[in-house]
């Protein structure tokens, strides 16, 4: 039932792939945090708590990552068209 493998002596085409993974020191890096007090809507907190439970994480961490993503998107200078 198993088919036999036929080996050939054709040349192998290899290409170098750019290393896109961050180095380990970037993965272990933790930014300095600043504690603040903020009032959010009950609807928002319920949403983040529900999603955090589904993904086995903390809702505060999800909110922090959302804000960091927003900052990353808008802190870069806009390019003119």
Secondary structure, DSSP 8 states (H G I E B T S, - for coil): --------------------S--HHHHH-------------HHHHHHHHHHHHHTTS-HHHHHHHHHHHHHHHHHS-----
